[in-house]
Amino acid sequence: MPSDVYVLELDDMQQSAVDLGDPTRLVFDYMRRVGDVIDRLPPGPVRVLHVGGAAMTLPRYIQATRPRSSQIVLEPSVEIIERVRREAPLPPRSGIKVRPVDGKSGIADVRDGFADMVILDAFDGGHTPAELTSAAFVEDVRRVLAPSGVFVANLVDRAPFARVRDFVAAARDLGGMVIGVEPATMKGRRPGNLIIACGTVPSSPFGSPSPMEYRIFADRAVTDSFGGGTRS
């Protein structure tokens, strides 16, 4: 990594990478895909709830590309929060409020209709905690989203996607859904990132044209490939 890129490592894994000199440069590919969705929201400041913060890469990106945005970050690890404040502090008057609380508890204190976007990017032991992919959590997301809001989740799984199927089925109720998957993950060669966007999803949310290195699924393809049909 270049010397100006701050990498947060935990449990021998790279959790976050942020270019302190240019926070608009998203180093990890999955974050670039989430950045694509952010870029396609209507112009101007946005209100964002981040479930999971780590080095605050995406909050910094939004602060840099959409000044005066209001952002809340739910990050349960006080150790991570203090470490990032020492080693890679947020810019002054960033509009980013970091709350030392887990996503399940923290979202309960977010007011109804606050968020233009909710971003789920939280991991424990390499996977998103089960309580953050449950139907109950999706209902909490529905409550805090504005009527035209977008929910974006970064999950890790491998074919046949047993971990994400229930989440996809629940989140489909929020509206249109698009899923971006790395080809090697879709073919079952290895676990990888799935970027799931639902709600009022912008057209071509992962880029136009969509990135060749990702397989993009929408509409019926989501139901067929990921079990995301309407629940009875």
Secondary structure as UniProt FT lines:
FT   TURN            3..4
FT   STRAND          5..10
FT   TURN            11..12
FT   STRAND          13..19
FT   TURN            23..24
FT   HELIX           29..39
FT   STRAND          47..51
FT   TURN            54..56
FT   HELIX           57..65
FT   TURN            67..68
FT   STRAND          70..74
FT   HELIX           78..87
FT   TURN            92..93
FT   STRAND          96..99
FT   HELIX           103..106
FT   HELIX           107..109
FT   TURN            112..113
FT   STRAND          115..120
FT   TURN            125..126
FT   HELIX           130..132
FT   HELIX           135..144
FT   STRAND          145..157
FT   TURN            159..160
FT   TURN            162..164
FT   HELIX           165..171
FT   HELIX           172..174
FT   STRAND          176..181
FT   HELIX           183..186
FT   TURN            187..188
FT   STRAND          192..199
FT   TURN            205..206
FT   TURN            212..213
FT   STRAND          215..218
FT   HELIX           220..226
//
